[in-house]
């Protein structure tokens, strides 16, 4: 009798425990809604983790796209205001085509798929200025897709820019929809700034190269001194190879110095011309 009573009491306790852990229908609905919303948020923001460096190759300033033998585009400037998410892009036009009525189509995409509205704020025979009023949230890179039909043949080319690229001109005072004079002034001043920057970089390369040449020459002298000691044939061959390799590096560095010095002459002339143009404005 005592055993039956204990068994009855245990069964009663189990029923009470089961009742106590039952989840109300309202709570179940709330949990399901949370799971659904979480999944939906992950889905619509998937470009955060789906876009990788392998999905695109970011361009550099002054990269040129060749659409055909007589049609090319150059990326001249990419300004971006991270606070307002506004962007202004300069595209240089080089058209030697006899067809002066080229009708280009421009499409802009965020992360390669999200359409972004673009405006052509300035259009001259040699330059386009394109503005993007608002870049969508979570955009990692932007693609400019240019297409043109010439003699019933379609040509397509793309510029891609990683929004974290050092090539971007971060401008927190960026103002869109400027006057023609403002666009011309901005284009010249930006090119002047880039030319001065390149000139200084070249000077640094020349300076570093000359230091490396001096270091290599000192090392060659030390190795040559070692050749006069009682070195074995194998050791002398190794020393000879090292000296030859160092001499080859010196030749490469001297060629680099010559190249950069020639670039600097051209850059200094460009800077004078650009500064004169800027002073006229």
TORKOL-4160 file (C-alpha; in steps of 0.2 Angstrom, whole numbers, padded with zeros to 4 digits, m for minus):
281
<pt num="1" X="0000" Y="0000" Z="0000"/>
<pt num="2" X="0014" Y="0012" Z="0004"/>
<pt num="3" X="0023" Y="0007" Z="m0012"/>
<pt num="4" X="0007" Y="0012" Z="m0022"/>
<pt num="5" X="0005" Y="0028" Z="m0013"/>
<pt num="6" X="0023" Y="0033" Z="m0017"/>
<pt num="7" X="0020" Y="0028" Z="m0035"/>
<pt num="8" X="0005" Y="0038" Z="m0036"/>
<pt num="9" X="0013" Y="0053" Z="m0028"/>
<pt num="10" X="0028" Y="0052" Z="m0040"/>
<pt num="11" X="0016" Y="0051" Z="m0055"/>
<pt num="12" X="0007" Y="0066" Z="m0049"/>
<pt num="13" X="0024" Y="0076" Z="m0047"/>
<pt num="14" X="0029" Y="0071" Z="m0064"/>
<pt num="15" X="0013" Y="0078" Z="m0071"/>
<pt num="16" X="0015" Y="0094" Z="m0062"/>
<pt num="17" X="0033" Y="0095" Z="m0068"/>
<pt num="18" X="0027" Y="0093" Z="m0086"/>
<pt num="19" X="0014" Y="0106" Z="m0084"/>
<pt num="20" X="0027" Y="0118" Z="m0076"/>
<pt num="21" X="0039" Y="0117" Z="m0091"/>
<pt num="22" X="0025" Y="0119" Z="m0105"/>
<pt num="23" X="0028" Y="0135" Z="m0115"/>
<pt num="24" X="0014" Y="0146" Z="m0118"/>
<pt num="25" X="0008" Y="0148" Z="m0136"/>
<pt num="26" X="0011" Y="0167" Z="m0136"/>
<pt num="27" X="0029" Y="0164" Z="m0131"/>
<pt num="28" X="0031" Y="0151" Z="m0145"/>
<pt num="29" X="0025" Y="0164" Z="m0157"/>
<pt num="30" X="0037" Y="0177" Z="m0151"/>
<pt num="31" X="0052" Y="0164" Z="m0152"/>
<pt num="32" X="0047" Y="0160" Z="m0170"/>
<pt num="33" X="0045" Y="0178" Z="m0175"/>
<pt num="34" X="0063" Y="0182" Z="m0167"/>
<pt num="35" X="0070" Y="0167" Z="m0177"/>
<pt num="36" X="0062" Y="0173" Z="m0193"/>
<pt num="37" X="0068" Y="0191" Z="m0191"/>
<pt num="38" X="0085" Y="0185" Z="m0187"/>
<pt num="39" X="0086" Y="0175" Z="m0203"/>
<pt num="40" X="0078" Y="0189" Z="m0213"/>
<pt num="41" X="0091" Y="0201" Z="m0207"/>
<pt num="42" X="0105" Y="0189" Z="m0210"/>
<pt num="43" X="0099" Y="0187" Z="m0228"/>
<pt num="44" X="0097" Y="0205" Z="m0233"/>
<pt num="45" X="0114" Y="0209" Z="m0225"/>
<pt num="46" X="0123" Y="0194" Z="m0233"/>
<pt num="47" X="0134" Y="0205" Z="m0243"/>
<pt num="48" X="0143" Y="0209" Z="m0228"/>
<pt num="49" X="0151" Y="0192" Z="m0227"/>
<pt num="50" X="0148" Y="0186" Z="m0245"/>
<pt num="51" X="0159" Y="0200" Z="m0253"/>
<pt num="52" X="0177" Y="0195" Z="m0252"/>
<pt num="53" X="0193" Y="0202" Z="m0260"/>
<pt num="54" X="0192" Y="0188" Z="m0273"/>
<pt num="55" X="0175" Y="0196" Z="m0279"/>
<pt num="56" X="0183" Y="0211" Z="m0287"/>
<pt num="57" X="0200" Y="0219" Z="m0291"/>
<pt num="58" X="0201" Y="0237" Z="m0286"/>
<pt num="59" X="0207" Y="0250" Z="m0298"/>
<pt num="60" X="0220" Y="0263" Z="m0295"/>
<pt num="61" X="0220" Y="0282" Z="m0300"/>
<pt num="62" X="0225" Y="0284" Z="m0318"/>
<pt num="63" X="0221" Y="0267" Z="m0323"/>
<pt num="64" X="0215" Y="0266" Z="m0341"/>
<pt num="65" X="0201" Y="0256" Z="m0349"/>
<pt num="66" X="0203" Y="0253" Z="m0367"/>
<pt num="67" X="0186" Y="0249" Z="m0375"/>
<pt num="68" X="0192" Y="0249" Z="m0393"/>
<pt num="69" X="0207" Y="0255" Z="m0403"/>
<pt num="70" X="0201" Y="0273" Z="m0403"/>
<pt num="71" X="0191" Y="0274" Z="m0387"/>
<pt num="72" X="0198" Y="0274" Z="m0369"/>
<pt num="73" X="0193" Y="0280" Z="m0352"/>
<pt num="74" X="0205" Y="0285" Z="m0338"/>
<pt num="75" X="0200" Y="0285" Z="m0319"/>
<pt num="76" X="0206" Y="0302" Z="m0314"/>
<pt num="77" X="0199" Y="0305" Z="m0297"/>
<pt num="78" X="0188" Y="0296" Z="m0284"/>
<pt num="79" X="0182" Y="0308" Z="m0270"/>
<pt num="80" X="0171" Y="0301" Z="m0255"/>
<pt num="81" X="0163" Y="0308" Z="m0240"/>
<pt num="82" X="0161" Y="0294" Z="m0227"/>
<pt num="83" X="0149" Y="0305" Z="m0217"/>
<pt num="84" X="0137" Y="0309" Z="m0230"/>
<pt num="85" X="0140" Y="0293" Z="m0241"/>
<pt num="86" X="0142" Y="0304" Z="m0256"/>
<pt num="87" X="0154" Y="0301" Z="m0270"/>
<pt num="88" X="0161" Y="0311" Z="m0285"/>
<pt num="89" X="0171" Y="0303" Z="m0298"/>
<pt num="90" X="0181" Y="0310" Z="m0313"/>
<pt num="91" X="0183" Y="0300" Z="m0329"/>
<pt num="92" X="0195" Y="0306" Z="m0342"/>
<pt num="93" X="0189" Y="0303" Z="m0360"/>
<pt num="94" X="0201" Y="0299" Z="m0375"/>
<pt num="95" X="0191" Y="0297" Z="m0391"/>
<pt num="96" X="0200" Y="0297" Z="m0407"/>
<pt num="97" X="0185" Y="0289" Z="m0416"/>
<pt num="98" X="0178" Y="0298" Z="m0431"/>
<pt num="99" X="0161" Y="0295" Z="m0424"/>
<pt num="100" X="0158" Y="0310" Z="m0413"/>
<pt num="101" X="0141" Y="0305" Z="m0407"/>
<pt num="102" X="0146" Y="0290" Z="m0396"/>
<pt num="103" X="0131" Y="0286" Z="m0384"/>
<pt num="104" X="0138" Y="0279" Z="m0368"/>
<pt num="105" X="0127" Y="0270" Z="m0355"/>
<pt num="106" X="0133" Y="0270" Z="m0337"/>
<pt num="107" X="0127" Y="0258" Z="m0324"/>
<pt num="108" X="0133" Y="0259" Z="m0306"/>
<pt num="109" X="0132" Y="0244" Z="m0294"/>
<pt num="110" X="0137" Y="0242" Z="m0275"/>
<pt num="111" X="0145" Y="0225" Z="m0272"/>
<pt num="112" X="0143" Y="0221" Z="m0290"/>
<pt num="113" X="0124" Y="0219" Z="m0289"/>
<pt num="114" X="0115" Y="0233" Z="m0280"/>
<pt num="115" X="0110" Y="0247" Z="m0292"/>
<pt num="116" X="0115" Y="0264" Z="m0287"/>
<pt num="117" X="0108" Y="0280" Z="m0295"/>
<pt num="118" X="0122" Y="0290" Z="m0303"/>
<pt num="119" X="0122" Y="0308" Z="m0311"/>
<pt num="120" X="0133" Y="0315" Z="m0324"/>
<pt num="121" X="0136" Y="0332" Z="m0317"/>
<pt num="122" X="0149" Y="0338" Z="m0329"/>
<pt num="123" X="0152" Y="0333" Z="m0347"/>
<pt num="124" X="0166" Y="0340" Z="m0358"/>
<pt num="125" X="0175" Y="0333" Z="m0373"/>
<pt num="126" X="0189" Y="0326" Z="m0362"/>
<pt num="127" X="0180" Y="0324" Z="m0345"/>
<pt num="128" X="0165" Y="0317" Z="m0336"/>
<pt num="129" X="0161" Y="0321" Z="m0318"/>
<pt num="130" X="0150" Y="0307" Z="m0310"/>
<pt num="131" X="0141" Y="0309" Z="m0293"/>
<pt num="132" X="0133" Y="0297" Z="m0282"/>
<pt num="133" X="0121" Y="0305" Z="m0270"/>
<pt num="134" X="0120" Y="0291" Z="m0257"/>
<pt num="135" X="0129" Y="0275" Z="m0256"/>
<pt num="136" X="0119" Y="0260" Z="m0249"/>
<pt num="137" X="0123" Y="0254" Z="m0232"/>
<pt num="138" X="0136" Y="0240" Z="m0231"/>
<pt num="139" X="0143" Y="0244" Z="m0248"/>
<pt num="140" X="0161" Y="0237" Z="m0249"/>
<pt num="141" X="0165" Y="0242" Z="m0267"/>
<pt num="142" X="0157" Y="0251" Z="m0281"/>
<pt num="143" X="0157" Y="0246" Z="m0300"/>
<pt num="144" X="0156" Y="0258" Z="m0314"/>
<pt num="145" X="0150" Y="0249" Z="m0330"/>
<pt num="146" X="0152" Y="0259" Z="m0346"/>
<pt num="147" X="0145" Y="0252" Z="m0362"/>
<pt num="148" X="0145" Y="0260" Z="m0380"/>
<pt num="149" X="0139" Y="0253" Z="m0397"/>
<pt num="150" X="0150" Y="0257" Z="m0411"/>
<pt num="151" X="0146" Y="0251" Z="m0429"/>
<pt num="152" X="0134" Y="0238" Z="m0421"/>
<pt num="153" X="0147" Y="0231" Z="m0409"/>
<pt num="154" X="0145" Y="0233" Z="m0391"/>
<pt num="155" X="0160" Y="0238" Z="m0380"/>
<pt num="156" X="0159" Y="0236" Z="m0361"/>
<pt num="157" X="0172" Y="0240" Z="m0348"/>
<pt num="158" X="0172" Y="0242" Z="m0329"/>
<pt num="159" X="0180" Y="0252" Z="m0315"/>
<pt num="160" X="0180" Y="0245" Z="m0298"/>
<pt num="161" X="0184" Y="0254" Z="m0282"/>
<pt num="162" X="0186" Y="0247" Z="m0264"/>
<pt num="163" X="0179" Y="0260" Z="m0252"/>
<pt num="164" X="0194" Y="0257" Z="m0241"/>
<pt num="165" X="0207" Y="0259" Z="m0254"/>
<pt num="166" X="0220" Y="0272" Z="m0251"/>
<pt num="167" X="0217" Y="0278" Z="m0269"/>
<pt num="168" X="0201" Y="0286" Z="m0263"/>
<pt num="169" X="0202" Y="0305" Z="m0259"/>
<pt num="170" X="0193" Y="0306" Z="m0243"/>
<pt num="171" X="0184" Y="0323" Z="m0243"/>
<pt num="172" X="0173" Y="0327" Z="m0228"/>
<pt num="173" X="0169" Y="0344" Z="m0236"/>
<pt num="174" X="0164" Y="0336" Z="m0253"/>
<pt num="175" X="0150" Y="0346" Z="m0261"/>
<pt num="176" X="0141" Y="0339" Z="m0276"/>
<pt num="177" X="0133" Y="0348" Z="m0291"/>
<pt num="178" X="0146" Y="0361" Z="m0293"/>
<pt num="179" X="0147" Y="0375" Z="m0306"/>
<pt num="180" X="0158" Y="0372" Z="m0322"/>
<pt num="181" X="0172" Y="0383" Z="m0315"/>
<pt num="182" X="0172" Y="0373" Z="m0299"/>
<pt num="183" X="0174" Y="0357" Z="m0308"/>
<pt num="184" X="0188" Y="0363" Z="m0319"/>
<pt num="185" X="0197" Y="0371" Z="m0304"/>
<pt num="186" X="0195" Y="0354" Z="m0294"/>
<pt num="187" X="0201" Y="0344" Z="m0308"/>
<pt num="188" X="0217" Y="0355" Z="m0310"/>
<pt num="189" X="0221" Y="0356" Z="m0292"/>
<pt num="190" X="0218" Y="0338" Z="m0289"/>
<pt num="191" X="0230" Y="0333" Z="m0303"/>
<pt num="192" X="0243" Y="0346" Z="m0297"/>
<pt num="193" X="0242" Y="0338" Z="m0280"/>
<pt num="194" X="0244" Y="0321" Z="m0287"/>
<pt num="195" X="0259" Y="0326" Z="m0297"/>
<pt num="196" X="0268" Y="0334" Z="m0282"/>
<pt num="197" X="0264" Y="0318" Z="m0272"/>
<pt num="198" X="0271" Y="0307" Z="m0286"/>
<pt num="199" X="0287" Y="0319" Z="m0288"/>
<pt num="200" X="0290" Y="0317" Z="m0269"/>
<pt num="201" X="0288" Y="0298" Z="m0270"/>
<pt num="202" X="0300" Y="0297" Z="m0284"/>
<pt num="203" X="0313" Y="0307" Z="m0275"/>
<pt num="204" X="0311" Y="0295" Z="m0260"/>
<pt num="205" X="0314" Y="0280" Z="m0272"/>
<pt num="206" X="0329" Y="0289" Z="m0279"/>
<pt num="207" X="0336" Y="0293" Z="m0262"/>
<pt num="208" X="0333" Y="0275" Z="m0255"/>
<pt num="209" X="0340" Y="0267" Z="m0271"/>
<pt num="210" X="0356" Y="0277" Z="m0269"/>
<pt num="211" X="0358" Y="0271" Z="m0251"/>
<pt num="212" X="0356" Y="0253" Z="m0257"/>
<pt num="213" X="0369" Y="0255" Z="m0270"/>
<pt num="214" X="0381" Y="0262" Z="m0258"/>
<pt num="215" X="0377" Y="0247" Z="m0246"/>
<pt num="216" X="0379" Y="0235" Z="m0260"/>
<pt num="217" X="0396" Y="0242" Z="m0266"/>
<pt num="218" X="0402" Y="0241" Z="m0248"/>
<pt num="219" X="0397" Y="0223" Z="m0247"/>
<pt num="220" X="0406" Y="0219" Z="m0264"/>
<pt num="221" X="0422" Y="0227" Z="m0257"/>
<pt num="222" X="0421" Y="0216" Z="m0242"/>
<pt num="223" X="0418" Y="0201" Z="m0252"/>
<pt num="224" X="0432" Y="0205" Z="m0264"/>
<pt num="225" X="0444" Y="0207" Z="m0249"/>
<pt num="226" X="0439" Y="0189" Z="m0243"/>
<pt num="227" X="0443" Y="0183" Z="m0261"/>
<pt num="228" X="0462" Y="0187" Z="m0257"/>
<pt num="229" X="0462" Y="0175" Z="m0242"/>
<pt num="230" X="0466" Y="0157" Z="m0242"/>
<pt num="231" X="0448" Y="0152" Z="m0248"/>
<pt num="232" X="0444" Y="0136" Z="m0256"/>
<pt num="233" X="0438" Y="0134" Z="m0274"/>
<pt num="234" X="0420" Y="0131" Z="m0269"/>
<pt num="235" X="0421" Y="0146" Z="m0257"/>
<pt num="236" X="0428" Y="0157" Z="m0271"/>
<pt num="237" X="0413" Y="0152" Z="m0283"/>
<pt num="238" X="0400" Y="0156" Z="m0270"/>
<pt num="239" X="0409" Y="0173" Z="m0267"/>
<pt num="240" X="0409" Y="0176" Z="m0286"/>
<pt num="241" X="0391" Y="0173" Z="m0287"/>
<pt num="242" X="0387" Y="0184" Z="m0273"/>
<pt num="243" X="0397" Y="0198" Z="m0281"/>
<pt num="244" X="0389" Y="0195" Z="m0298"/>
<pt num="245" X="0371" Y="0196" Z="m0290"/>
<pt num="246" X="0375" Y="0212" Z="m0281"/>
<pt num="247" X="0382" Y="0220" Z="m0297"/>
<pt num="248" X="0365" Y="0215" Z="m0306"/>
<pt num="249" X="0355" Y="0223" Z="m0292"/>
<pt num="250" X="0366" Y="0239" Z="m0293"/>
<pt num="251" X="0362" Y="0239" Z="m0312"/>
<pt num="252" X="0343" Y="0238" Z="m0309"/>
<pt num="253" X="0344" Y="0252" Z="m0296"/>
<pt num="254" X="0354" Y="0263" Z="m0308"/>
<pt num="255" X="0341" Y="0260" Z="m0321"/>
<pt num="256" X="0327" Y="0264" Z="m0309"/>
<pt num="257" X="0335" Y="0280" Z="m0303"/>
<pt num="258" X="0337" Y="0285" Z="m0322"/>
<pt num="259" X="0319" Y="0281" Z="m0325"/>
<pt num="260" X="0313" Y="0291" Z="m0310"/>
<pt num="261" X="0324" Y="0306" Z="m0314"/>
<pt num="262" X="0316" Y="0306" Z="m0331"/>
<pt num="263" X="0299" Y="0305" Z="m0324"/>
<pt num="264" X="0303" Y="0319" Z="m0312"/>
<pt num="265" X="0308" Y="0331" Z="m0326"/>
<pt num="266" X="0291" Y="0328" Z="m0334"/>
<pt num="267" X="0282" Y="0330" Z="m0318"/>
<pt num="268" X="0291" Y="0346" Z="m0314"/>
<pt num="269" X="0285" Y="0353" Z="m0331"/>
<pt num="270" X="0268" Y="0347" Z="m0328"/>
<pt num="271" X="0267" Y="0355" Z="m0311"/>
<pt num="272" X="0272" Y="0372" Z="m0318"/>
<pt num="273" X="0259" Y="0371" Z="m0332"/>
<pt num="274" X="0245" Y="0365" Z="m0320"/>
<pt num="275" X="0250" Y="0379" Z="m0307"/>
<pt num="276" X="0249" Y="0392" Z="m0321"/>
<pt num="277" X="0232" Y="0386" Z="m0326"/>
<pt num="278" X="0226" Y="0386" Z="m0308"/>
<pt num="279" X="0233" Y="0404" Z="m0306"/>
<pt num="280" X="0222" Y="0409" Z="m0321"/>
<pt num="281" X="0206" Y="0403" Z="m0313"/>
